[in-house]
Amino acid sequence: MGSTKMNFAIVATFAYGILAIIGGIIGYLQAQSQVSLISGTISGVILLICAFLQLQGQGFALILAAVITAVLVIVFAIRLKKTRKFMPAGLMTGLGVVTLMMILSQLFVK
């Protein structure tokens, strides 16, 4: 049972990392936002590395993924409150919460 949750946590971390990178690129292309490009790329790459390290059995990677995801959820929730637009802030907040729940379930439910 633990390995199934691990797989879900890895898949969620990987998917959220890809979405962060894509979102950063789209933010740059649509609004010329270098901040979106840089922050999306950096956070996304870190999440991808975390997913890879989780596959290698590195426990700290799961904790780092949880921290990065939590920070992104907070940032996107603040942006959602300001803009009141579902795209992209609402989507990234919701998917981040789901990702964080999967990661935390792996961390705390063994």
C-alpha positions as a Markdown table, in Angstrom:
| # | Residue | x | y | z |
|---|---|---|---|---|
| 1 | Met | 0.0 | 0.0 | 0.0 |
| 2 | Gly | 2.8 | 2.4 | 0.8 |
| 3 | Ser | 4.4 | 2.0 | -2.6 |
| 4 | Thr | 1.1 | 3.0 | -4.3 |
| 5 | Lys | 1.0 | 6.2 | -2.3 |
| 6 | Met | 4.6 | 6.8 | -3.1 |
| 7 | Asn | 3.8 | 6.4 | -6.8 |
| 8 | Phe | 1.0 | 8.9 | -6.6 |
| 9 | Ala | 3.2 | 11.4 | -4.7 |
| 10 | Ile | 5.9 | 11.0 | -7.3 |
| 11 | Val | 3.5 | 11.4 | -10.2 |
| 12 | Ala | 1.8 | 14.4 | -8.6 |
| 13 | Thr | 5.2 | 16.1 | -7.9 |
| 14 | Phe | 6.3 | 15.4 | -11.5 |
| 15 | Ala | 3.1 | 16.7 | -13.0 |
| 16 | Tyr | 3.0 | 19.8 | -10.8 |
| 17 | Gly | 6.6 | 20.5 | -11.7 |
| 18 | Ile | 5.8 | 20.3 | -15.4 |
| 19 | Leu | 2.8 | 22.6 | -15.0 |
| 20 | Ala | 4.9 | 25.1 | -13.1 |
| 21 | Ile | 7.4 | 25.3 | -16.0 |
| 22 | Ile | 4.6 | 25.5 | -18.6 |
| 23 | Gly | 2.9 | 28.2 | -16.6 |
| 24 | Gly | 6.1 | 30.2 | -16.3 |
| 25 | Ile | 6.6 | 30.0 | -20.0 |
| 26 | Ile | 3.0 | 31.0 | -20.8 |
| 27 | Gly | 3.2 | 33.9 | -18.3 |
| 28 | Tyr | 6.3 | 35.2 | -20.1 |
| 29 | Leu | 4.8 | 34.8 | -23.5 |
| 30 | Gln | 1.5 | 36.5 | -22.6 |
| 31 | Ala | 2.6 | 39.2 | -20.3 |
| 32 | Gln | 6.3 | 39.4 | -20.9 |
| 33 | Ser | 6.7 | 38.5 | -17.2 |
| 34 | Gln | 10.3 | 37.5 | -16.6 |
| 35 | Val | 9.4 | 36.8 | -12.9 |
| 36 | Ser | 6.9 | 34.2 | -14.1 |
| 37 | Leu | 9.4 | 32.6 | -16.4 |
| 38 | Ile | 12.2 | 32.5 | -13.8 |
| 39 | Ser | 10.1 | 31.4 | -10.8 |
| 40 | Gly | 8.1 | 28.9 | -12.8 |
| 41 | Thr | 11.2 | 27.3 | -14.3 |
| 42 | Ile | 13.1 | 27.2 | -11.1 |
| 43 | Ser | 10.3 | 25.8 | -9.0 |
| 44 | Gly | 9.3 | 23.4 | -11.7 |
| 45 | Val | 12.8 | 22.1 | -12.2 |
| 46 | Ile | 13.2 | 21.6 | -8.4 |
| 47 | Leu | 10.0 | 19.7 | -8.3 |
| 48 | Leu | 11.2 | 17.5 | -11.2 |
| 49 | Ile | 14.4 | 16.8 | -9.4 |
| 50 | Cys | 12.5 | 16.0 | -6.3 |
| 51 | Ala | 10.3 | 13.5 | -8.2 |
| 52 | Phe | 13.5 | 11.9 | -9.6 |
| 53 | Leu | 15.1 | 11.7 | -6.2 |
| 54 | Gln | 12.0 | 10.2 | -4.7 |
| 55 | Leu | 12.3 | 7.4 | -7.3 |
| 56 | Gln | 15.8 | 6.9 | -6.0 |
| 57 | Gly | 14.5 | 6.5 | -2.4 |
| 58 | Gln | 15.7 | 9.9 | -1.1 |
| 59 | Gly | 13.3 | 10.8 | 1.7 |
| 60 | Phe | 14.4 | 14.5 | 1.9 |
| 61 | Ala | 13.1 | 15.0 | -1.6 |
| 62 | Leu | 9.6 | 14.4 | -0.5 |
| 63 | Ile | 10.0 | 17.0 | 2.2 |
| 64 | Leu | 11.5 | 19.5 | -0.2 |
| 65 | Ala | 8.7 | 18.9 | -2.7 |
| 66 | Ala | 6.1 | 19.5 | 0.0 |
| 67 | Val | 7.8 | 22.8 | 0.9 |
| 68 | Ile | 8.1 | 24.0 | -2.7 |
| 69 | Thr | 4.5 | 23.0 | -3.4 |
| 70 | Ala | 3.2 | 24.8 | -0.2 |
| 71 | Val | 5.0 | 28.0 | -1.2 |
| 72 | Leu | 3.5 | 27.8 | -4.7 |
| 73 | Val | 0.0 | 27.2 | -3.3 |
| 74 | Ile | 0.4 | 30.3 | -1.1 |
| 75 | Val | 1.7 | 32.4 | -4.0 |
| 76 | Phe | -1.1 | 31.3 | -6.3 |
| 77 | Ala | -3.8 | 31.7 | -3.6 |
| 78 | Ile | -2.6 | 35.3 | -3.1 |
| 79 | Arg | -2.6 | 35.9 | -6.8 |
| 80 | Leu | -6.1 | 34.4 | -7.1 |
| 81 | Lys | -7.4 | 36.7 | -4.3 |
| 82 | Lys | -6.0 | 39.7 | -6.2 |
| 83 | Thr | -7.1 | 38.8 | -9.7 |
| 84 | Arg | -10.1 | 36.7 | -9.0 |
| 85 | Lys | -9.3 | 34.9 | -12.2 |
| 86 | Phe | -9.3 | 31.1 | -12.2 |
| 87 | Met | -6.7 | 30.9 | -14.9 |
| 88 | Pro | -3.9 | 30.4 | -14.0 |
| 89 | Ala | -3.9 | 31.2 | -10.3 |
| 90 | Gly | -7.1 | 29.2 | -9.4 |
| 91 | Leu | -6.0 | 26.1 | -11.3 |
| 92 | Met | -2.5 | 26.1 | -9.9 |
| 93 | Thr | -3.8 | 26.7 | -6.4 |
| 94 | Gly | -6.2 | 23.7 | -6.7 |
| 95 | Leu | -3.8 | 21.4 | -8.3 |
| 96 | Gly | -1.1 | 22.4 | -5.8 |
| 97 | Val | -3.4 | 21.6 | -2.9 |
| 98 | Val | -4.1 | 18.1 | -4.4 |
| 99 | Thr | -0.4 | 17.6 | -5.0 |
| 100 | Leu | 0.4 | 18.7 | -1.4 |
| 101 | Met | -2.2 | 16.3 | 0.0 |
| 102 | Met | -0.6 | 13.4 | -1.9 |
| 103 | Ile | 2.9 | 14.3 | -0.8 |
| 104 | Leu | 1.8 | 14.8 | 2.9 |
| 105 | Ser | -0.1 | 11.5 | 2.9 |
| 106 | Gln | 3.1 | 9.8 | 1.8 |
| 107 | Leu | 5.1 | 11.6 | 4.5 |
| 108 | Phe | 2.7 | 11.0 | 7.4 |
| 109 | Val | 0.8 | 7.8 | 6.5 |
| 110 | Lys | 3.2 | 4.9 | 6.4 |
